[in-house]
Amino acid sequence: MSTNEQDSKEKKSFEFVGSTIEEAIKKALEELQVKRDDIIVKVVSEEKKGLFGMEGANPAKIKVTMK
């Protein structure tokens, strides 16, 4: 099998972070210029709230794979 055939069969994945999972997905869609139906989203880690429930202690992280 040639290198080009292997590359076309391997699905590329990308990681994105955001203050929420929804924000990370939005960043992925904008950067990859695709629709939500064109990607598979796997949550790597959910956001963790900071002191008094404030955002930003730990951002959400997702892995996006093209369908």
N, C-alpha and C positions, 0 to 999 in steps of 0.2 A: 504494500500500500504506500503510495507516495505521501510526502509531507503535506501537500495541499489537501489530499483526501482525509488525512487524519485531522487537520485543522478544522475542516468543515464539519466533521462528525463530533468534535469536542465542543461542548457548550461553554461559552465564556461566562464568567460570573464576575460581578463587581460588588464592592462593599460601599455602603453609604451610612452616614451618621446624621442624626438630627435630634432636636430636643424631644421629639416624640417619634413614634414609628410612622405616623402619617406624614410628618415633615420629611423624614428620610425617604419615604416612597416618592413624595413630590419632587425632591431633589433628584432622585434617580430618573424619574420620567422626564424632567427638564433636561438633564445632562445627556441622557441617552437618546432623547427625542423620539420616544415611543409612547404608545398608549398602554394603559394599565393591563389590558388583555394580552399584551405582547410579552409580559414578563412573569416570572415566578419569583415570589418574595419569600425568603426564609428569615425569620427573626433570629438574629444572633444573640442580642441582649436587649431587654426592655429598658426604657429610661428609668432612672431612680431619682426620686425627688430629694431635694436638699432639705435643709433646716426649715421647719414650718411649712413644708410642702412646696417650697420654691423649686422651679425647674433648674436643671443644669448640673446637679450633683454628678450624674453619669448619663451621657447621652444614649439614645437608642441607636442600635446598630443593626443593619439588615444586609443580607446578601441577595443580590438580584441576578437571576439567570434568564437569558433570553430563551423564549419558547422555540 
